[in-house]
Structures are given as structure tokens and as C-alpha cells.
């Protein structure tokens, strides 16, 4: 199943910079492992924001929830998830 996730990150200014840097390091490692494994299919930055739009390819809602809640930045994120379906006019069918 394909899902689009729109994620906006809001790290509090009260969080120590070294703690924030370590969380970001872990987040990068986590996301790259998921990308290499094929679960996190696409990752785009939203220009001018600390946000991204991503496409996940997972078995079901529960797997996506597990992936998202496992992100080191999860406590500092707002996430909007949209399930995706093939469009009949698309020349590429997933």
C-alpha cells in the first residue's frame, strides 16, 4: 500500500543543541535504512520549511504507524497521512 506522509518538524528552542543534533543524526540513519529497504520510496524537502513530503510502500496502516512512531523526531512532528491509489490515466501503474 502506498501512503503520502506530510511531515513538519518543530524542535523546541529549549532543547539543547547537542541533543537536537543527536536526534537528527539518528533520524537520518533511520530514514536511510528504510529507504534502502524499499519502505520509504520517496523523500522530498518542502522549500522554505522544516518539512518533507514522503511516499511509503508498506503492507498496511499498522506498519506505517510503527515506522512513523519509530522516528527519532516523531515527538517533534506533525504528520498528515494520505492513502494513495493508482490513477486510471497514469501511464505508470504501481
RAQUI-V846953 format. One record per residue. N is the residue number from 0. RES is the residue in one letter. PSI is psi in radians with two decimals (999 if undefined). NEAR is the number of other ideal C-beta (glycine too) atoms within 12 Angstrom. Layout:
n=N res=RES psi=PSI near=NEAR
n=N res=RES psi=PSI near=NEAR
//
This chain:
n=0 res=X psi=2.41 near=22
n=1 res=X psi=2.42 near=26
n=2 res=X psi=2.46 near=33
n=3 res=X psi=2.30 near=25
n=4 res=X psi=2.18 near=37
n=5 res=X psi=2.05 near=24
n=6 res=X psi=2.23 near=33
n=7 res=X psi=2.27 near=21
n=8 res=X psi=2.34 near=26
n=9 res=X psi=1.48 near=19
n=10 res=X psi=2.20 near=23
n=11 res=X psi=2.49 near=14
n=12 res=X psi=-0.28 near=9
n=13 res=X psi=-0.20 near=10
n=14 res=X psi=2.26 near=18
n=15 res=X psi=2.38 near=12
n=16 res=X psi=-0.66 near=13
n=17 res=X psi=-0.55 near=10
n=18 res=X psi=-0.79 near=18
n=19 res=X psi=-0.73 near=23
n=20 res=X psi=-0.69 near=15
n=21 res=X psi=-0.70 near=17
n=22 res=X psi=-0.76 near=25
n=23 res=X psi=-0.65 near=22
n=24 res=X psi=-0.81 near=16
n=25 res=X psi=-0.67 near=19
n=26 res=X psi=-0.76 near=30
n=27 res=X psi=-0.79 near=19
n=28 res=X psi=-0.81 near=18
n=29 res=X psi=-0.84 near=24
n=30 res=X psi=-0.65 near=30
n=31 res=X psi=-0.61 near=15
n=32 res=X psi=-0.75 near=17
n=33 res=X psi=-0.63 near=29
n=34 res=X psi=-0.78 near=20
n=35 res=X psi=-0.56 near=12
n=36 res=X psi=-0.09 near=16
n=37 res=X psi=-0.01 near=15
n=38 res=X psi=-0.67 near=29
n=39 res=X psi=1.64 near=34
n=40 res=X psi=-0.70 near=24
n=41 res=X psi=2.59 near=22
n=42 res=X psi=2.04 near=23
n=43 res=X psi=2.47 near=17
n=44 res=X psi=2.50 near=16
n=45 res=X psi=2.09 near=15
n=46 res=X psi=2.29 near=9
n=47 res=X psi=0.10 near=7
n=48 res=X psi=2.77 near=15
n=49 res=X psi=1.30 near=19
n=50 res=X psi=2.81 near=23
n=51 res=X psi=2.84 near=28
n=52 res=X psi=2.24 near=25
n=53 res=X psi=2.68 near=35
n=54 res=X psi=2.20 near=28
n=55 res=X psi=2.51 near=38
n=56 res=X psi=1.73 near=25
n=57 res=X psi=2.94 near=27
n=58 res=X psi=-0.64 near=16
n=59 res=X psi=3.14 near=15
n=60 res=X psi=-0.71 near=15
n=61 res=X psi=-0.73 near=13
n=62 res=X psi=-0.74 near=20
n=63 res=X psi=-0.75 near=30
n=64 res=X psi=-0.74 near=19
n=65 res=X psi=-0.77 near=17
n=66 res=X psi=-0.87 near=30
n=67 res=X psi=-0.78 near=32
n=68 res=X psi=-0.27 near=18
n=69 res=X psi=-0.10 near=22
n=70 res=X psi=2.33 near=31
n=71 res=X psi=-0.53 near=24
n=72 res=X psi=-0.02 near=33
n=73 res=X psi=-0.75 near=24
n=74 res=X psi=-0.27 near=20
n=75 res=X psi=0.30 near=24
n=76 res=X psi=2.62 near=26
n=77 res=X psi=2.25 near=19
n=78 res=X psi=2.28 near=28
n=79 res=X psi=2.16 near=17
n=80 res=X psi=2.35 near=25
n=81 res=X psi=2.11 near=17
n=82 res=X psi=2.54 near=18
n=83 res=X psi=2.62 near=22
n=84 res=X psi=2.74 near=13
n=85 res=X psi=2.49 near=13
n=86 res=X psi=2.33 near=11
n=87 res=X psi=-0.34 near=7
n=88 res=X psi=-0.07 near=7
n=89 res=X psi=2.43 near=10
n=90 res=X psi=-0.21 near=8
n=91 res=X psi=2.13 near=7
n=92 res=X psi=2.27 near=10
n=93 res=X psi=999 near=15
//
